[in-house]
């Protein structure tokens, strides 16, 4: 068995098989397909964690063609190690083996495929990668990882799209404000050091009152200083609109709130009228506006419906865009699939218009 690492979080026991000798193959007849897959994952993960690492050999060949050098590589497993215990969690096939070659051997050019590649930025965080980063930097505890992500989503600092966590305008503003005002507090090293101090308090090596006093004094002064200048940030994202308040007749502005953008009366606080931001004109009744909605108490998936409901019951789960279909005049919506990625298509079920990425690039 391996010893516990220094940074290991041992507050929660791992899920592991009671008897390692009971292999998934032995219990398969007694389990449903879902139970078998779950038990296989638990068994394989536990057993492989106690085995030797696998060893692989990588062969790289440089091929000279005039002034250009081409490189080919292949990898093969020399010692399977822990991979011997993996079946359901087995890695994908290794690269194909290279043929036997010697230095100076002439090679025949069969075909040349010229391709251009562009450097892309790092991928956005997902739930899994952000948890991995928190673990690597020693931030938080396993019990706090899920609440951290929930807070980011609940406060509209990020939105989830295709499993990715994408920062919102509000999130970027808050991030800029905090990093500018509290750089030392947002340093991952500070968070990890604070976790270590709390562990020392738990072990009786540090007096918690002295530790908190040392931190809270400077922190309180910095918060008071930031609050004095916070008013300059309010309203920075307000945007004028042509919408008139149907309560007092004053113009309404587009504001950014905790749950996204909305329309608010400029007569606040005398008039507290607010409205959802209209995204498109309803194609069914032609008088109402399509706005984002949620079920009562904010539960369930967001959908888009007509403001004339219940007289007009038009509803869609696809987000409307500000573009109209050139064939039928209905609005286009955002869609996504693995083959085409993100694209636009007409919301009209009787229209076959499909707006792809390629069409956008050609019209740009």
C-alpha positions as CSV (number, residue, x, y, z in Angstrom):
1,X,0.0,0.0,0.0
2,X,1.2,3.5,-0.7
3,X,1.6,6.1,2.1
4,X,-0.7,9.2,2.2
5,X,0.8,12.2,0.5
6,X,1.4,15.5,2.3
7,X,-1.4,17.3,0.4
8,X,-3.9,14.5,0.5
9,X,-7.4,15.3,1.6
10,X,-8.2,12.4,4.0
11,X,-11.5,13.8,5.4
12,X,-13.6,11.5,3.1
13,X,-13.1,7.8,2.5
14,X,-12.7,6.6,-1.1
15,X,-15.2,4.2,-2.6
16,X,-13.5,0.9,-2.9
17,X,-14.3,-2.8,-3.1
18,X,-14.8,-4.7,0.2
19,X,-13.0,-7.8,-1.2
20,X,-10.5,-7.2,-4.0
21,X,-10.7,-10.9,-4.8
22,X,-14.2,-10.5,-6.1
23,X,-13.4,-9.4,-9.6
24,X,-15.9,-7.8,-12.0
25,X,-15.9,-10.9,-14.2
26,X,-16.8,-13.1,-11.2
27,X,-19.8,-10.9,-10.2
28,X,-21.0,-10.1,-13.7
29,X,-23.8,-12.7,-13.6
30,X,-25.2,-11.3,-10.4
31,X,-25.3,-7.6,-11.5
32,X,-27.3,-5.6,-13.9
33,X,-25.4,-3.9,-16.8
34,X,-25.3,-0.6,-15.0
35,X,-24.2,-2.2,-11.7
36,X,-21.5,-4.1,-13.5
37,X,-20.0,-1.0,-15.2
38,X,-20.0,0.9,-11.9
39,X,-18.4,-1.9,-10.0
40,X,-15.8,-2.4,-12.8
41,X,-14.8,1.3,-12.6
42,X,-14.5,1.1,-8.8
43,X,-12.6,-2.2,-8.8
44,X,-10.2,-1.2,-11.7
45,X,-9.5,2.2,-10.3
46,X,-8.7,0.9,-6.8
47,X,-6.6,-2.1,-7.9
48,X,-4.6,-0.2,-10.5
49,X,-3.8,2.6,-8.0
50,X,-1.8,0.0,-6.0
51,X,0.2,-1.4,-8.9
52,X,3.4,-0.4,-10.5
53,X,3.4,2.3,-13.2
54,X,3.4,1.3,-16.9
55,X,6.4,1.9,-19.1
56,X,6.3,3.0,-22.7
57,X,8.9,3.4,-25.4
58,X,8.7,6.3,-27.9
59,X,10.6,6.1,-31.2
60,X,11.1,9.3,-33.2
61,X,12.4,9.5,-36.7
62,X,13.6,12.7,-38.5
63,X,13.2,12.5,-42.3
64,X,15.2,15.0,-44.4
65,X,13.6,16.2,-47.6
66,X,15.6,18.9,-49.2
67,X,15.7,21.8,-46.7
68,X,12.6,20.5,-44.8
69,X,12.6,18.0,-41.9
70,X,9.6,15.8,-41.3
71,X,9.2,14.0,-38.0
72,X,7.3,10.8,-37.3
73,X,6.8,9.1,-33.9
74,X,5.3,6.0,-32.5
75,X,4.8,4.7,-28.9
76,X,4.6,1.2,-27.6
77,X,4.0,-0.2,-24.2
78,X,7.1,-2.0,-22.8
79,X,5.6,-2.9,-19.4
80,X,1.9,-2.8,-18.9
81,X,2.1,-2.4,-15.1
82,X,-1.3,-1.1,-13.7
83,X,-2.8,-1.4,-17.2
84,X,-3.0,-5.1,-16.6
85,X,-5.9,-4.4,-14.2
86,X,-7.8,-2.2,-16.6
87,X,-10.5,-3.3,-19.0
88,X,-13.4,-0.8,-19.0
89,X,-11.0,2.0,-18.2
90,X,-8.3,0.8,-20.7
91,X,-6.6,3.5,-22.7
92,X,-7.1,3.9,-26.4
93,X,-4.8,2.1,-28.9
94,X,-1.2,3.3,-29.1
95,X,0.1,4.9,-32.3
96,X,1.0,2.5,-35.1
97,X,4.5,1.2,-35.1
98,X,7.0,2.7,-37.6
99,X,8.6,0.3,-40.1
100,X,12.3,-0.7,-39.6
101,X,14.6,2.0,-40.8
102,X,18.3,2.8,-40.8
103,X,20.1,6.1,-40.9
104,X,20.7,7.0,-44.6
105,X,17.9,4.8,-46.0
106,X,16.2,6.5,-49.0
107,X,12.4,6.9,-48.6
108,X,9.8,7.2,-51.4
109,X,7.3,10.1,-51.3
110,X,3.9,8.7,-52.0
111,X,1.8,11.8,-51.2
112,X,2.2,15.2,-49.6
113,X,-0.7,16.8,-47.6
114,X,0.0,20.6,-47.1
115,X,-1.8,21.7,-43.9
116,X,-1.7,25.0,-42.0
117,X,-2.2,25.0,-38.2
118,X,-2.8,27.9,-36.0
119,X,-1.9,28.2,-32.3
120,X,-5.1,28.3,-30.2
121,X,-5.5,29.5,-26.6
122,X,-5.9,27.1,-23.7
123,X,-9.3,25.4,-23.5
124,X,-11.9,26.8,-21.1
125,X,-12.4,25.2,-17.7
126,X,-14.9,22.5,-17.2
127,X,-16.1,21.2,-13.9
128,X,-13.5,18.4,-14.0
129,X,-10.5,20.6,-15.0
130,X,-11.4,23.4,-12.5
131,X,-11.5,20.8,-9.7
132,X,-8.1,19.4,-10.9
133,X,-6.6,22.9,-10.8
134,X,-8.0,23.5,-7.3
135,X,-6.4,20.3,-6.1
136,X,-3.1,21.1,-7.7
137,X,-2.9,24.5,-6.2
138,X,-4.1,23.3,-2.8
139,X,-7.2,25.5,-2.8
140,X,-10.2,24.4,-0.8
141,X,-11.3,20.9,0.3
142,X,-13.1,18.2,-1.7
143,X,-16.3,19.2,0.2
144,X,-16.0,22.8,-1.1
145,X,-15.2,22.1,-4.8
146,X,-18.9,21.7,-5.9
147,X,-20.1,24.7,-3.9
148,X,-17.4,26.9,-5.5
149,X,-18.7,26.0,-9.0
150,X,-22.3,26.5,-7.8
151,X,-21.6,30.0,-6.5
152,X,-19.9,31.0,-9.8
153,X,-23.0,29.8,-11.7
154,X,-25.7,31.1,-9.3
155,X,-24.2,34.6,-9.2
156,X,-23.9,34.7,-13.0
157,X,-20.1,35.0,-12.9
158,X,-19.9,32.2,-15.5
159,X,-22.4,30.3,-17.6
160,X,-22.1,26.6,-18.7
161,X,-22.1,25.9,-22.4
162,X,-21.2,22.6,-23.9
163,X,-19.8,21.6,-20.5
164,X,-17.4,24.6,-20.5
165,X,-17.6,27.4,-17.9
166,X,-17.6,30.7,-19.8
167,X,-17.1,33.9,-17.9
168,X,-19.8,36.5,-18.3
169,X,-19.4,40.3,-18.5
170,X,-20.4,40.5,-14.8
171,X,-17.8,37.9,-14.0
172,X,-15.1,39.8,-15.8
173,X,-16.0,43.1,-14.0
174,X,-15.9,41.4,-10.6
175,X,-12.6,39.6,-11.5
176,X,-11.0,42.9,-12.5
177,X,-12.2,44.6,-9.4
178,X,-11.0,41.9,-7.0
179,X,-7.6,41.3,-8.7
180,X,-7.0,45.1,-8.7
181,X,-8.1,45.6,-5.1
182,X,-7.1,42.3,-3.4
183,X,-4.2,40.9,-5.4
184,X,-2.6,39.3,-2.3
185,X,-5.8,37.6,-1.3
186,X,-6.5,36.1,-4.7
187,X,-3.0,34.7,-5.0
188,X,-3.3,30.8,-4.9
189,X,-0.3,30.7,-2.6
190,X,-2.2,32.8,-0.1
191,X,-5.1,30.4,-0.1
192,X,-2.9,27.4,0.2
193,X,-1.0,29.0,3.1
194,X,-4.2,29.9,4.9
195,X,-5.3,26.2,4.5
196,X,-2.0,25.2,6.1
197,X,-2.5,27.7,9.0
198,X,-6.0,26.3,9.7
199,X,-4.5,22.8,9.8
200,X,-2.0,24.1,12.3
201,X,-4.8,25.5,14.4
202,X,-6.6,22.1,14.3
203,X,-3.4,20.4,15.4
204,X,-2.9,22.9,18.3
205,X,0.3,24.3,16.9
206,X,-1.1,27.8,16.4
207,X,-3.4,30.1,18.4
208,X,-6.4,30.8,16.2
209,X,-7.2,34.2,17.7
210,X,-3.7,35.5,16.9
211,X,-3.9,34.0,13.4
212,X,-7.2,35.6,12.7
213,X,-6.2,39.0,14.2
214,X,-3.1,39.0,12.0
215,X,-5.3,38.5,8.9
216,X,-8.4,40.4,9.7
217,X,-6.9,43.8,10.7
218,X,-5.4,44.6,7.2
219,X,-8.2,43.0,5.4
220,X,-10.9,45.1,7.1
221,X,-9.0,48.3,6.2
222,X,-8.7,47.3,2.6
223,X,-12.4,46.4,2.4
224,X,-13.4,49.9,3.8
225,X,-11.1,51.5,1.2
226,X,-12.6,49.6,-1.7
227,X,-16.2,50.4,-0.6
228,X,-15.5,54.1,-0.7
229,X,-14.7,53.9,-4.4
230,X,-17.2,51.2,-5.3
231,X,-19.8,53.7,-6.4
232,X,-17.8,54.5,-9.6
233,X,-18.4,50.9,-10.8
234,X,-22.2,51.0,-10.5
235,X,-24.0,51.6,-13.7
236,X,-20.9,51.2,-15.8
237,X,-22.6,48.6,-18.0
238,X,-26.0,50.5,-18.3
239,X,-27.1,50.8,-21.9
240,X,-29.8,53.2,-23.2
241,X,-32.7,51.7,-25.1
242,X,-35.8,52.8,-27.0
243,X,-38.1,50.9,-24.6
244,X,-40.5,53.1,-22.6
245,X,-41.6,52.1,-19.1
246,X,-45.3,51.0,-19.2
247,X,-45.8,52.2,-15.6
248,X,-44.4,55.7,-15.5
249,X,-43.5,56.5,-19.1
250,X,-39.8,57.1,-18.5
251,X,-37.1,55.5,-20.7
252,X,-35.7,52.1,-19.7
253,X,-32.0,51.1,-19.6
254,X,-30.4,47.7,-20.1
255,X,-28.7,46.7,-16.9
256,X,-26.5,43.9,-15.8
257,X,-27.7,42.1,-12.7
258,X,-27.0,39.0,-10.7
259,X,-28.9,36.8,-13.2
260,X,-27.9,38.5,-16.4
261,X,-29.2,41.5,-18.4
262,X,-32.6,43.0,-17.8
263,X,-34.5,46.3,-18.5
264,X,-35.0,48.7,-15.6
265,X,-36.8,52.0,-15.4
266,X,-34.6,55.1,-15.1
267,X,-37.0,56.4,-12.5
268,X,-35.7,54.0,-9.8
269,X,-36.2,54.1,-6.9
270,X,-39.6,55.9,-7.4
271,X,-40.4,53.4,-10.2
272,X,-39.1,49.8,-9.7
273,X,-40.5,48.4,-12.9
274,X,-38.2,45.8,-14.7
275,X,-38.6,43.7,-17.7
276,X,-36.7,40.8,-19.4
277,X,-34.6,41.9,-22.4
278,X,-36.5,41.2,-25.7
279,X,-34.4,38.9,-28.0
280,X,-36.7,38.8,-31.1
281,X,-40.2,39.5,-32.3
282,X,-42.5,36.6,-31.9
283,X,-43.1,35.0,-35.3
284,X,-46.4,33.5,-34.3
285,X,-48.4,36.6,-33.1
286,X,-46.0,39.3,-34.5
287,X,-46.8,41.6,-31.6
288,X,-45.1,40.0,-28.6
289,X,-41.4,39.8,-27.8
290,X,-39.4,36.6,-27.2
291,X,-37.7,36.7,-23.8
292,X,-35.8,34.3,-21.6
293,X,-37.9,32.6,-19.0
294,X,-37.6,29.9,-16.2
295,X,-40.0,27.8,-14.3
296,X,-41.3,29.0,-11.0
297,X,-38.6,29.5,-8.3
298,X,-36.0,29.5,-11.1
299,X,-36.0,25.7,-11.4
300,X,-35.4,23.7,-14.6
301,X,-33.8,24.6,-17.9
302,X,-34.1,28.2,-19.3
303,X,-36.4,28.5,-22.2
304,X,-37.7,31.4,-24.5
305,X,-41.3,32.4,-24.8
306,X,-43.6,35.1,-26.0
307,X,-44.5,38.1,-23.7
308,X,-48.2,37.7,-24.8
309,X,-48.5,34.4,-23.0
310,X,-51.1,32.8,-22.4
311,X,-52.7,34.4,-25.5
312,X,-49.6,33.3,-27.5
313,X,-48.0,30.0,-26.4
314,X,-44.9,30.2,-28.6
315,X,-41.9,28.5,-26.8
316,X,-38.4,27.3,-27.8
317,X,-35.4,26.0,-25.9
318,X,-33.0,27.4,-28.5
319,X,-31.6,30.9,-27.8
320,X,-32.8,33.4,-30.4
321,X,-30.3,35.6,-32.3
322,X,-30.7,39.1,-33.8
323,X,-30.6,37.6,-37.3
324,X,-33.6,36.8,-39.5
325,X,-34.0,33.9,-41.8
326,X,-33.5,35.1,-45.5
327,X,-36.1,32.5,-46.6
328,X,-39.1,33.0,-44.4
329,X,-38.3,36.0,-42.1
330,X,-38.5,34.1,-38.8
331,X,-35.5,34.6,-36.4
332,X,-32.5,32.3,-36.3
333,X,-31.5,30.4,-33.2
334,X,-28.2,29.1,-31.9
335,X,-27.7,25.3,-32.2
336,X,-24.8,23.0,-31.6
337,X,-23.8,19.5,-32.5
338,X,-20.5,17.5,-32.7
339,X,-20.3,17.5,-36.5
340,X,-20.9,21.3,-37.1
341,X,-20.1,22.8,-33.7
342,X,-22.1,26.0,-33.1
343,X,-24.2,27.3,-35.9
344,X,-27.5,29.1,-36.6
345,X,-30.7,27.7,-38.1
346,X,-34.2,28.9,-38.7
347,X,-36.7,28.4,-35.9
348,X,-39.5,27.8,-38.4
349,X,-40.2,24.1,-38.5
350,X,-41.4,24.4,-42.1
351,X,-38.2,26.1,-43.2
352,X,-35.1,24.1,-44.1
353,X,-32.6,27.1,-43.9
354,X,-29.4,26.2,-42.1
355,X,-26.9,28.8,-41.2
356,X,-23.5,27.2,-40.7
357,X,-20.1,28.5,-39.7
358,X,-18.9,28.4,-43.3
359,X,-21.8,30.7,-44.4
360,X,-20.9,33.2,-41.7
361,X,-17.2,33.3,-42.8
362,X,-18.2,33.7,-46.5
363,X,-20.6,36.6,-45.8
364,X,-18.1,38.3,-43.5
